[in-house]
Amino acid sequence: MTQTAPAASSTYLRYPHLHGELITFTAEDDVWVAPLDGGRAWRVSADNVPVNHPRISPDGTTVAWTSTRDGAPEVHIASLDGGPAKRLTHWGSWKTQVRGWTPDGNVLALSTYGQASLRRTWARSVPLDGGPATTLPYGPVGDVAHGPGVVLLSAPMGREAAWWKRYRGGTAGKLWIDRAAAGEEGDGEFVRLHEELDGNIEYPSWVGERVVFLSDHEGVGAVYSSLADGSDLRRHTAVDGFYARHAATDGTRVVYSSAGELWLLDDLDGAEPRRLDIRLGGQRVDLQPHPVNAARWFGAAAPDHTGRGSAISVRGAVHWVTHRSGPARALAAEAGVRARLPRTFRVDGEEHVVWVTDAEGDDALEFAPATGVAPGATPRRLAAGQLGRVL
C-alpha cells in the first residue's frame, strides 16, 4: 500500500470526483474528465485559471466547480458532454468553494459572502438557473456531507492538512453528526464524532452506512471510515508515504489524490487502493519555460565606476546590463544555484563583477569579467564554507 510518485510523471492531478465510469479532476489550471479505468482525458474548461473541486451531478449530466476566471472564486457549471460554462454566483468572496450537490439537485458551495471574517464559511445551496442561493442552517462549517444523516466539518484553519502537516491546534477539523444518524434520539442536534482522534480531519462523505473522512492522527493523512456512531473505525490507505488528499465518493467508491496521482478504493471491505492511469492531452503549457518579470524579481544592482553599465541580480542569476546600447550578458545563471549581491570593481582597466553563490552549499564568492568569461572557462570561486552567511 506504499504510494510513491512516479519519477517521470508529467502531470499533477487534484480534486477528483467520480460518477459511473467517469472521473473529473483538475490539472494545468483546468477541469478535466477521463474514463475511470484510465486513458486519455479531455477538458471541460479551457480558461487556464486556478480551479478546484469539480463535482459531477447525481444525474451525471453536469459538472460544477470553483473558478477564478473573473477574479474572485465563483461557482461555475458546464454540461458533461461539452459546451460553454455558466457562472452561477457573483459573491466576490475570496473563500468560495464548490463541495458537492444537495439532495434536491443544487450545487453545494461554501462561502464567506456577507461575513465579516474569512474563517466563517457558510454552506449554501445554489440553484442551476442562476437564482439566489439559500443559506443552509448549519452555521459556520468547513464541509457538509449528505447521506443517511448530515455530517458537518467544523470551520477549519483555512489550510488543508497536507499543507500544515500534523497540526494539532484549536482550529483543526472536527466532525459533527446529527443524533438521528448516530442512532440516538434527538431533535436535529449535532454531536461530536471521533472526538478521541488527535488529528486534523477533513473531507467527510458517506459510503452506504459508513462515514468516510481523511485524518492524520497516525502521522500521515489517510482515508478512514466508521459507522455513524463512531464504532468500527477502519483505515483504508497507508501511513508510510504521501498524504491522502481531496477524498470524494459516489456513495460506493472512494477516490482521492496523493503525490499528484489519483487513487481509487473500489469498496471499504478490504479493497487495496489502485492508481488510475490517466493521460492528459495538450502541450503541458504549465510545464514549459516562460519569461519572468525582471522588475518583480529584481534583487540588487551595482553600476561600474563610469556609469555605463551595471551588474544586476534577478531571481538568483547575475547579469551585466549596459545603460545605453549593447547586449545583456548572463554572468551566473545556473539552475538550482542562487547568485546574489553583485558588486563591480576595476582591475587593470577592465571591469569585473563579484557576487555571492551557494553552488557548493555554503556561501562563496565568484568573480568574472563584466564581458563574461572566456568560452569553456568558469568564474573563479573562492572561500567556500569559510564565510558563513554573507549579508
C-alpha positions as CSV (number, residue, x, y, z in Angstrom):
1,M,0.0,0.0,0.0
2,T,3.0,2.3,-0.1
3,Q,2.5,5.0,-2.6
4,T,5.3,6.8,-4.4
5,A,5.2,9.4,-7.0
6,P,6.3,8.2,-10.5
7,A,9.8,9.7,-11.1
8,A,8.9,10.8,-14.7
9,S,5.4,12.0,-14.1
10,S,4.5,15.0,-16.2
11,T,1.1,15.6,-14.7
12,Y,-0.2,16.7,-11.3
13,L,-3.8,15.7,-10.7
14,R,-6.0,17.0,-7.9
15,Y,-9.6,17.3,-6.6
16,P,-11.1,14.1,-8.1
17,H,-14.7,13.1,-8.1
18,L,-16.4,10.2,-9.8
19,H,-19.7,9.2,-11.3
20,G,-20.4,6.0,-13.2
21,E,-17.4,5.2,-15.4
22,L,-16.1,8.8,-15.5
23,I,-13.8,10.7,-13.2
24,T,-13.3,14.5,-13.1
25,F,-10.3,16.3,-11.6
26,T,-8.2,19.4,-12.1
27,A,-4.8,19.7,-13.8
28,E,-3.0,22.6,-15.6
29,D,-5.5,25.1,-14.3
30,D,-8.5,23.5,-16.0
31,V,-11.2,20.9,-15.2
32,W,-10.8,17.5,-16.9
33,V,-12.9,14.3,-17.3
34,A,-11.5,10.9,-18.1
35,P,-12.6,7.2,-18.2
36,L,-12.4,5.8,-14.7
37,D,-10.5,2.7,-16.0
38,G,-7.8,5.0,-17.3
39,G,-7.0,6.6,-20.7
40,R,-6.9,10.0,-22.2
41,A,-8.7,12.8,-20.5
42,W,-10.5,15.7,-22.1
43,R,-11.0,19.3,-20.9
44,V,-14.3,20.6,-19.5
45,S,-12.9,24.1,-19.0
46,A,-10.3,25.9,-21.1
47,D,-9.8,29.1,-19.1
48,N,-6.3,28.4,-17.8
49,V,-7.0,29.9,-14.4
50,P,-6.9,28.3,-10.9
51,V,-9.9,25.9,-10.5
52,N,-10.8,23.4,-7.8
53,H,-13.3,20.8,-6.5
54,P,-15.1,19.8,-9.7
55,R,-18.2,17.7,-8.8
56,I,-20.4,15.7,-11.2
57,S,-24.1,16.0,-10.6
58,P,-26.0,12.9,-9.3
59,D,-27.7,12.5,-12.7
60,G,-24.4,12.6,-14.5
61,T,-25.2,15.5,-16.8
62,T,-23.4,18.5,-15.2
63,V,-20.1,19.4,-13.7
64,A,-19.8,22.2,-11.1
65,W,-16.5,23.6,-10.0
66,T,-14.9,26.7,-8.5
67,S,-13.2,29.0,-11.0
68,T,-11.3,32.2,-10.7
69,R,-11.9,33.1,-14.3
70,D,-13.3,36.5,-13.5
71,G,-11.2,37.3,-10.4
72,A,-12.6,36.1,-7.1
73,P,-13.6,32.4,-7.0
74,E,-17.1,31.7,-8.1
75,V,-19.4,28.7,-8.8
76,H,-19.4,27.6,-12.5
77,I,-21.2,24.7,-14.2
78,A,-21.0,23.1,-17.6
79,S,-22.5,20.1,-19.4
80,L,-20.5,16.9,-19.1
81,D,-21.0,16.4,-22.8
82,G,-19.3,19.7,-23.6
83,G,-20.4,23.2,-24.2
84,P,-19.9,26.7,-22.7
85,A,-19.5,27.2,-18.9
86,K,-22.1,29.2,-17.0
87,R,-21.3,31.3,-13.9
88,L,-23.9,30.9,-11.1
89,T,-22.6,33.2,-8.3
90,H,-21.4,36.7,-8.1
91,W,-20.4,36.8,-4.5
92,G,-16.9,38.3,-4.8
93,S,-15.7,36.4,-1.7
94,W,-12.1,35.0,-1.7
95,K,-13.3,32.0,0.3
96,T,-15.8,30.3,-2.1
97,Q,-15.6,26.6,-2.9
98,V,-17.9,24.0,-4.6
99,R,-18.1,21.0,-2.3
100,G,-20.8,18.8,-4.0
101,W,-24.5,18.6,-4.6
102,T,-27.5,18.9,-2.3
103,P,-30.2,16.2,-2.2
104,D,-32.5,18.4,-4.2
105,G,-30.0,18.8,-7.1
106,N,-28.5,22.2,-6.4
107,V,-24.8,22.9,-6.1
108,L,-23.5,22.7,-2.5
109,A,-20.9,25.6,-2.0
110,L,-19.1,27.2,0.9
111,S,-18.5,30.9,1.0
112,T,-17.8,33.8,3.4
113,Y,-20.1,36.0,1.3
114,G,-21.7,38.5,3.7
115,Q,-19.5,37.5,6.6
116,A,-17.0,39.7,8.5
117,S,-14.3,37.0,8.6
118,L,-12.7,34.7,6.1
119,R,-12.9,31.9,8.6
120,R,-16.7,32.0,8.7
121,T,-17.7,29.9,5.7
122,W,-21.4,29.1,5.5
123,A,-22.9,26.3,3.4
124,R,-25.2,27.4,0.6
125,S,-27.5,25.7,-1.9
126,V,-27.0,27.2,-5.4
127,P,-29.8,26.6,-8.0
128,L,-28.7,25.8,-11.5
129,D,-30.9,28.5,-13.1
130,G,-28.7,31.3,-11.6
131,G,-31.3,32.2,-8.9
132,P,-30.4,33.4,-5.4
133,A,-28.7,30.8,-3.2
134,T,-30.2,29.5,0.0
135,T,-28.1,29.6,3.2
136,L,-28.2,26.2,4.9
137,P,-29.0,26.3,8.7
138,Y,-25.7,24.8,10.0
139,G,-23.7,27.9,10.9
140,P,-20.1,28.3,10.0
141,V,-18.8,25.0,8.6
142,G,-15.9,23.6,6.7
143,D,-17.9,20.9,4.8
144,V,-21.2,19.2,4.6
145,A,-21.9,15.6,3.7
146,H,-25.4,14.4,3.0
147,G,-26.3,10.7,3.3
148,P,-28.3,8.7,5.9
149,G,-27.7,11.8,8.0
150,V,-25.9,15.1,7.9
151,V,-22.2,15.2,8.8
152,L,-20.6,18.6,9.3
153,L,-16.9,19.5,9.4
154,S,-16.1,22.4,11.7
155,A,-14.8,25.5,10.0
156,P,-11.0,24.7,9.8
157,M,-7.9,26.8,9.9
158,G,-8.1,27.5,6.2
159,R,-5.3,25.2,5.1
160,E,-5.8,21.6,4.2
161,A,-3.9,19.0,6.3
162,A,-1.2,18.3,3.7
163,W,-0.2,22.0,3.8
164,W,0.3,22.0,7.6
165,K,1.2,18.5,8.5
166,R,0.3,17.2,11.9
167,Y,-1.4,20.4,13.0
168,R,-3.0,19.9,16.4
169,G,-4.2,23.4,17.2
170,G,-7.7,24.5,18.1
171,T,-8.8,25.1,14.5
172,A,-8.1,21.5,13.3
173,G,-11.0,19.9,11.5
174,K,-13.6,18.2,13.7
175,L,-16.6,16.1,12.7
176,W,-20.2,16.6,13.9
177,I,-23.2,14.3,13.1
178,D,-26.9,14.7,13.8
179,R,-28.1,12.5,16.6
180,A,-30.7,10.6,14.4
181,A,-27.9,9.4,12.1
182,A,-25.9,8.4,15.1
183,G,-28.7,6.1,16.2
184,E,-29.8,8.4,19.1
185,E,-33.0,10.2,19.9
186,G,-32.7,13.9,19.1
187,D,-34.3,16.9,17.5
188,G,-31.7,17.8,14.9
189,E,-28.9,18.5,17.4
190,F,-25.3,17.5,16.4
191,V,-22.9,15.5,18.5
192,R,-19.1,15.3,18.1
193,L,-17.9,12.3,16.1
194,H,-14.4,10.8,16.8
195,E,-13.5,13.2,19.5
196,E,-10.8,10.7,20.6
197,L,-8.8,11.1,17.4
198,D,-6.0,13.6,17.9
199,G,-5.7,14.7,14.3
200,N,-6.8,17.1,11.6
201,I,-10.0,15.7,10.0
202,E,-11.3,16.8,6.6
203,Y,-13.3,15.8,3.5
204,P,-16.2,13.8,5.1
205,S,-18.6,11.8,3.0
206,W,-20.9,8.8,3.1
207,V,-20.5,5.4,1.6
208,G,-23.5,3.4,2.4
209,E,-24.0,3.5,6.2
210,R,-20.3,4.4,6.8
211,V,-18.8,7.9,7.3
212,V,-15.6,8.3,5.3
213,F,-13.0,11.0,6.1
214,L,-9.4,12.0,6.0
215,S,-7.3,12.2,9.1
216,D,-3.6,12.5,10.0
217,H,-3.9,11.3,13.7
218,E,-1.4,8.5,12.8
219,G,1.1,10.9,11.5
220,V,0.2,10.9,7.7
221,G,-3.1,11.8,6.1
222,A,-5.1,8.6,5.2
223,V,-8.6,7.5,4.3
224,Y,-10.7,6.3,7.3
225,S,-14.3,5.2,7.7
226,S,-16.5,4.2,10.6
227,L,-20.2,3.6,11.4
228,A,-22.3,6.7,12.2
229,D,-21.9,6.1,16.0
230,G,-18.1,6.1,15.7
231,S,-17.6,2.4,16.0
232,D,-15.7,0.0,13.7
233,L,-13.1,2.6,12.7
234,R,-11.0,1.4,9.8
235,R,-8.0,2.7,7.9
236,H,-8.0,2.1,4.2
237,T,-4.8,3.6,3.0
238,A,-1.2,3.5,4.1
239,V,0.5,6.0,6.5
240,D,4.1,5.5,5.3
241,G,4.0,7.6,2.2
242,F,2.4,10.8,1.0
243,Y,-0.7,12.4,2.4
244,A,-4.1,11.2,1.0
245,R,-5.9,14.4,-0.1
246,H,-9.2,15.5,-1.6
247,A,-11.2,12.4,-0.9
248,A,-14.6,12.1,-2.6
249,T,-17.2,9.4,-3.2
250,D,-20.1,8.4,-5.4
251,G,-21.8,6.6,-2.5
252,T,-20.0,3.3,-3.2
253,R,-16.3,4.0,-4.2
254,V,-13.8,6.5,-2.8
255,V,-11.3,8.4,-5.0
256,Y,-8.5,10.6,-3.7
257,S,-5.3,12.2,-4.8
258,S,-1.8,11.6,-3.4
259,A,1.5,12.9,-4.7
260,G,-0.2,14.3,-7.8
261,E,-1.8,11.0,-8.8
262,L,-5.4,9.7,-8.5
263,W,-6.2,6.6,-6.5
264,L,-9.4,4.6,-6.2
265,L,-10.9,2.4,-3.5
266,D,-13.4,0.1,-5.1
267,D,-15.0,-0.6,-1.7
268,L,-14.5,-0.3,2.0
269,D,-14.3,-4.0,2.7
270,G,-10.6,-4.6,2.3
271,A,-10.0,-3.3,-1.3
272,E,-6.5,-2.1,-1.9
273,P,-6.1,1.4,-3.4
274,R,-5.2,1.3,-7.1
275,R,-3.6,4.1,-9.1
276,L,-5.6,5.4,-12.1
277,D,-3.6,5.6,-15.3
278,I,-4.8,8.8,-16.8
279,R,-3.1,10.7,-19.6
280,L,-3.7,14.4,-20.4
281,G,-3.8,15.7,-23.9
282,G,-2.4,19.1,-24.8
283,Q,1.1,20.6,-24.7
284,R,1.7,20.7,-20.9
285,V,1.8,24.5,-21.1
286,D,2.2,24.9,-17.4
287,L,5.4,22.8,-17.5
288,Q,7.0,24.9,-20.3
289,P,9.6,27.7,-19.6
290,H,8.1,31.1,-19.6
291,P,9.6,34.6,-19.3
292,V,9.6,36.2,-15.8
293,N,9.1,39.8,-15.0
294,A,12.6,41.1,-14.2
295,A,11.2,44.1,-12.3
296,R,9.2,41.8,-10.0
297,W,12.2,39.6,-9.2
298,F,14.9,42.3,-9.1
299,G,17.3,41.8,-6.3
300,A,20.2,44.3,-6.4
301,A,22.3,46.4,-8.8
302,A,25.8,47.8,-8.8
303,P,26.9,50.3,-11.5
304,D,30.5,50.4,-12.7
305,H,32.7,53.5,-12.0
306,T,31.9,55.0,-15.4
307,G,28.1,54.6,-15.1
308,R,27.9,52.9,-18.4
309,G,26.8,49.5,-17.2
310,S,25.6,47.6,-14.1
311,A,25.7,44.2,-12.6
312,I,22.2,43.2,-11.5
313,S,20.7,40.1,-9.8
314,V,17.3,38.8,-10.9
315,R,15.8,35.7,-9.5
316,G,19.0,34.1,-8.4
317,A,21.0,35.0,-11.5
318,V,23.6,37.8,-12.1
319,H,23.6,39.7,-15.4
320,W,25.6,42.6,-16.9
321,V,23.4,45.2,-18.4
322,T,24.6,48.3,-20.4
323,H,22.8,51.5,-19.8
324,R,22.5,52.8,-23.4
325,S,23.2,50.1,-26.0
326,G,24.7,46.7,-26.3
327,P,23.8,43.2,-25.2
328,A,22.9,42.0,-21.7
329,R,25.1,39.1,-20.6
330,A,24.4,36.3,-18.1
331,L,27.4,36.0,-15.8
332,A,25.8,33.4,-13.4
333,A,22.6,31.7,-14.3
334,E,22.7,28.0,-13.2
335,A,19.6,26.1,-12.3
336,G,19.4,25.2,-8.6
337,V,22.1,27.8,-7.7
338,R,21.4,31.2,-6.2
339,A,23.7,34.1,-7.1
340,R,23.2,37.4,-5.3
341,L,24.7,40.7,-4.0
342,P,26.7,41.6,-7.2
343,R,29.4,44.3,-6.8
344,T,31.6,45.8,-9.5
345,F,35.3,46.7,-9.3
346,R,38.1,47.6,-11.8
347,V,41.4,45.7,-12.3
348,D,44.0,46.9,-14.8
349,G,41.4,49.0,-16.7
350,E,38.9,46.2,-17.0
351,E,35.5,46.0,-15.3
352,H,34.9,42.9,-13.1
353,V,32.0,41.6,-11.0
354,V,31.9,39.7,-7.8
355,W,28.9,38.0,-6.3
356,V,27.8,35.5,-3.6
357,T,27.0,32.0,-4.7
358,D,25.7,28.9,-2.9
359,A,26.8,26.5,-5.7
360,E,28.7,24.3,-3.2
361,G,26.0,24.6,-0.5
362,D,27.8,27.2,1.7
363,D,28.2,30.8,0.6
364,A,31.3,31.5,-1.6
365,L,32.5,34.4,-3.8
366,E,32.7,34.2,-7.6
367,F,34.5,36.6,-9.9
368,A,34.1,37.2,-13.6
369,P,34.9,40.0,-16.1
370,A,31.9,42.1,-17.0
371,T,32.2,41.0,-20.6
372,G,31.8,37.4,-19.4
373,V,34.2,34.5,-19.0
374,A,36.1,33.1,-22.0
375,P,34.4,30.2,-23.8
376,G,34.9,27.0,-21.9
377,A,36.0,28.8,-18.7
378,T,34.2,29.2,-15.5
379,P,34.1,32.1,-13.0
380,R,36.7,32.0,-10.3
381,R,35.4,30.8,-7.0
382,L,37.0,31.1,-3.5
383,A,36.3,30.9,0.3
384,A,33.6,28.3,0.0
385,G,32.5,27.3,3.5
386,Q,34.7,30.0,5.1
387,L,32.3,33.0,5.1
388,G,29.2,31.9,6.9
389,R,26.1,33.6,5.7
390,V,27.1,36.6,3.6
391,L,24.9,39.6,4.2
